[in-house]
């Protein structure tokens, strides 16, 4: 029994279920899209499918990331105790976990319309290939932002049966947000990434990384303002964006000193950025 519990614990850490921040960063933009597509009243069954699918695909993405980085993680202090590095889980087991999670996610999507099913294939491809982009893309965080934002067009497709232009505005906003928060994350690992030859936005932006993060937050908020104008959203929505701007300013204070604990704290705190945007959106629809 103890051996089984230890194995389950290893699987939990492999899928990062013990660190839900990634699930939340994936979930908030998807919920933005669901509420907009549903005019404040998204179908709860579709919502449940997307929430469950988000957990499954984020877990599969984390396992795929560890498979791709298995020979590098042992060289980085923060990742040297991950299950694949410590041999708590074999690479064969990891591939099986990815397959099971992906099949479960695809099974859920198959209950939706054809367009959403087709988009899920693109989302799957982006999720499994993202870990390898760190080998050759100067800013793999942009790729991550698109991968993390696939739930946006999928949500519109699932509810409306087509993808309106507003979906692409939200996807672009999510891409800049992902560059912002994942650069904060990359600032923690910069020295290790340079040592092992992994590319990241923190390395590419160099000494301008703090400015780049703030520009990305500004572009995210600008695009969300454009979305609000497009959708004729009210004051509650813009109050949510104002709070999000305040959160971004707080992140500047955390990362300007480039201290690793504070950079990681800023990354984790992005959960609140996504939440307040959703809160403003939901409040708008409740006031209708």
C-alpha positions in Angstrom: 0.0 0.0 0.0 2.8 2.4 0.9 4.5 1.7 -2.4 1.3 2.5 -4.3 0.8 5.7 -2.4 4.4 6.7 -3.2 3.8 5.9 -6.9 0.6 8.0 -7.0 2.4 10.8 -5.3 5.0 10.7 -8.1 2.3 10.8 -10.8 0.7 13.7 -9.0 3.9 15.7 -9.1 4.6 14.6 -12.7 1.3 16.1 -13.7 1.9 19.1 -11.4 -1.5 18.6 -9.7 0.3 19.7 -6.6 0.9 23.1 -8.3 -2.4 24.3 -9.7 -1.2 27.7 -10.9 -0.8 26.4 -14.5 -4.4 25.1 -14.5 -5.6 28.5 -13.4 -3.5 30.5 -15.9 -5.1 28.2 -18.6 -8.6 28.4 -17.2 -9.1 32.2 -16.8 -8.9 33.1 -20.5 -11.1 30.1 -21.4 -13.7 31.3 -18.9 -13.5 34.9 -20.3 -14.4 33.4 -23.7 -17.1 31.1 -22.4 -18.9 34.0 -20.6 -18.6 36.3 -23.6 -19.7 33.6 -26.1 -22.6 32.8 -23.8 -23.5 36.4 -23.2 -23.0 35.9 -19.5 -24.8 32.6 -19.3 -22.6 29.9 -20.8 -24.1 26.4 -21.0 -22.9 24.7 -17.7 -22.3 21.4 -19.4 -20.0 23.0 -21.9 -18.3 24.9 -19.1 -17.8 21.7 -17.1 -16.3 20.0 -20.2 -13.8 22.9 -20.7 -12.8 23.0 -17.0 -12.2 19.3 -17.0 -10.4 19.4 -20.3 -8.2 22.2 -19.1 -7.0 20.1 -16.1 -6.4 17.1 -18.3 -4.5 19.0 -21.1 -2.4 21.0 -18.6 -1.4 17.8 -16.9 -0.6 16.2 -20.2 1.5 19.2 -21.2 3.5 19.1 -18.0 4.3 15.4 -18.5 5.3 16.1 -22.1 7.5 19.0 -20.9 9.2 16.7 -18.4 9.8 14.1 -21.1 11.3 16.7 -23.4 13.5 18.2 -20.7 14.4 15.0 -18.8 18.1 15.4 -19.7 18.2 19.0 -18.7 16.1 19.0 -15.5 18.7 17.3 -13.5 21.1 20.2 -14.2 18.7 22.8 -12.8 18.3 23.2 -9.0 14.6 23.9 -9.1 13.8 20.8 -11.3 16.4 18.2 -10.2 13.9 16.3 -8.0 11.2 15.9 -10.7 9.9 12.3 -10.9 11.5 11.5 -14.3 14.9 12.8 -13.1 14.7 10.9 -9.8 13.6 7.7 -11.7 10.4 7.6 -9.6 8.6 7.3 -12.9 10.0 5.8 -16.1 9.8 7.5 -19.5 7.6 4.7 -20.8 5.2 5.3 -17.9 5.2 9.0 -18.7 4.3 8.4 -22.3 1.4 6.2 -21.1 0.2 9.0 -18.8 0.3 11.5 -21.7 -1.7 9.1 -23.9 -4.4 8.5 -21.3 -4.8 12.1 -20.4 -5.0 13.1 -24.1 -7.5 10.4 -24.9 -9.7 11.5 -21.9 -9.5 15.1 -23.1 -10.3 14.1 -26.7 -13.2 12.0 -25.5 -14.7 15.1 -23.8 -14.3 17.2 -26.9 -16.0 14.6 -29.0 -19.3 15.5 -27.2 -19.1 19.0 -28.8 -19.4 20.1 -32.4 -17.1 19.3 -35.4 -15.4 22.7 -35.4 -14.4 22.4 -31.8 -13.1 18.8 -32.4 -10.9 20.1 -35.2 -9.6 22.9 -33.1 -8.8 20.4 -30.3 -6.4 18.7 -32.7 -4.5 22.0 -33.2 -4.5 22.6 -29.4 -3.1 19.1 -28.8 -0.4 19.7 -31.4 0.6 23.0 -29.8 0.6 21.5 -26.3 2.9 18.6 -27.1 5.3 20.6 -29.3 5.7 23.6 -27.0 8.5 22.0 -24.8 10.7 21.5 -27.9 10.4 25.2 -29.0 12.7 26.1 -26.1 15.5 24.6 -28.2 15.2 27.1 -31.2 12.7 29.9 -30.6 14.0 33.1 -29.1 10.7 33.8 -27.3 9.1 30.4 -26.7 6.7 32.2 -24.3 4.8 33.5 -27.3 4.2 30.0 -28.5 3.1 29.1 -25.0 0.6 32.0 -25.0 -1.0 30.7 -28.2 -1.0 27.1 -26.8 -2.5 28.3 -23.5 -5.0 30.4 -25.4 -6.5 27.6 -27.6 -9.4 27.3 -25.2 -10.5 30.8 -26.4 -11.5 30.0 -30.0 -12.6 26.5 -28.9 -15.0 28.1 -26.4 -16.6 30.3 -29.0 -16.7 27.4 -31.5 -18.4 25.2 -28.9 -21.1 27.7 -28.0 -21.6 29.7 -31.2 -20.5 27.2 -33.9 -18.1 29.6 -35.4 -15.1 31.8 -34.3 -15.9 35.6 -34.3 -13.1 38.2 -34.6 -13.3 39.0 -30.9 -11.8 35.5 -30.2 -8.6 36.4 -32.0 -8.3 39.7 -30.1 -8.6 37.7 -26.8 -6.1 35.1 -28.0 -3.6 37.9 -28.8 -4.2 39.4 -25.4 -3.5 36.1 -23.8 -0.3 35.7 -25.8 1.1 38.9 -24.5 -0.1 38.1 -20.9 1.7 34.7 -21.2 4.9 36.4 -22.4 4.7 38.7 -19.3 4.1 36.0 -16.7 6.3 33.4 -18.2 9.2 35.9 -18.5 8.9 36.5 -14.8 9.1 32.7 -14.4 12.1 32.5 -16.8 13.9 35.2 -14.8 14.2 32.6 -12.0 15.9 30.1 -14.2 18.0 32.4 -16.4 21.4 31.4 -15.3 20.6 27.7 -15.5 19.0 28.1 -18.9 22.1 29.9 -20.2 24.3 27.1 -18.8 22.4 24.3 -20.5 21.5 26.1 -23.8 17.7 26.6 -23.3 16.2 29.7 -24.9 13.7 32.0 -23.1 12.3 35.5 -23.2 14.3 36.4 -20.1 17.5 35.7 -22.0 16.4 37.3 -25.3 15.2 40.5 -23.6 18.4 40.6 -21.6 18.7 43.7 -19.4 15.4 45.0 -20.8 13.4 42.1 -19.5 11.5 44.1 -16.8 10.5 46.8 -19.4 9.5 44.0 -21.8 7.3 42.4 -19.1 5.5 45.7 -18.4 5.1 46.4 -22.2 3.4 43.0 -22.5 1.1 43.7 -19.6 0.2 47.1 -21.2 -0.5 45.4 -24.6 -2.7 42.8 -22.8 -4.7 45.4 -21.1 -5.0 47.5 -24.3 -6.3 44.5 -26.2 -8.8 43.8 -23.4 -10.0 47.4 -23.6 -10.5 47.0 -27.3 -12.4 43.8 -26.7 -14.6 45.7 -24.1 -15.3 48.5 -26.7 -16.1 45.9 -29.3 -18.6 44.1 -27.0 -20.0 47.3 -25.5 -19.1 46.2 -22.0 -19.9 48.4 -19.1 -18.1 50.1 -16.2 -17.8 46.9 -14.1 -15.6 45.3 -16.8 -13.3 48.3 -16.9 -13.0 48.4 -13.1 -11.8 44.9 -13.4 -9.2 45.9 -15.9 -8.2 48.8 -13.6 -7.6 46.4 -10.8 -5.6 44.2 -13.2 -3.5 47.2 -14.1 -2.8 47.7 -10.4 -1.7 44.1 -10.1 0.6 44.5 -13.0 2.1 47.5 -11.3 2.6 45.5 -8.2 4.5 42.9 -10.3 6.8 45.6 -11.5 7.8 46.3 -7.9 8.4 42.6 -7.3 10.6 42.0 -10.4 12.5 45.3 -10.8 15.1 44.1 -8.3 15.4 40.8 -10.3 15.5 38.8 -7.1 14.5 35.2 -7.9 12.0 34.7 -5.0 10.2 37.9 -5.9 10.1 37.0 -9.6 8.6 33.7 -8.8 6.1 35.4 -6.5 5.1 37.7 -9.3 4.6 34.7 -11.6 2.3 33.0 -9.1 0.4 36.3 -8.5 -0.8 36.3 -12.1 -3.6 34.1 -11.0 -5.2 37.3 -9.6 -4.7 39.2 -12.8 -6.8 36.6 -14.7 -9.3 36.4 -11.9 -10.1 40.1 -11.7 -10.6 40.3 -15.5 -13.1 37.5 -15.2 -14.7 39.1 -12.1 -15.3 42.4 -14.0 -16.7 40.5 -16.9 -19.1 38.4 -14.8 -20.2 41.5 -12.8 -21.0 43.3 -16.1 -23.3 40.5 -17.2 -24.9 40.2 -13.7 -25.8 43.9 -13.9 -27.5 43.5 -17.3 
